[in-house]
């Protein structure tokens, strides 16, 4: 079953059904997709931040000032 939005000339080809695997309404489906995109991109940003901090810590520990930086534990924040 497809829902047709003919008022503005657009069609929603999302299949709506009665099982748990299928979305039950337009608003529910798209709200879930927006929420999922926010969570996924936020986790990617956190991972990118952690990787950059680890790389910075590894590059600093090889220099003379790196020992003080490593001892401070800044990258573990």
ABEGO torsion letter per residue (X at the ends): XBBBBAAAGBBBABBBBABAABBABAAAAAAAAAAAAAAAAAAAAAAAAAAAAAAAAAAAAABAAAAAAAAAGAAAX
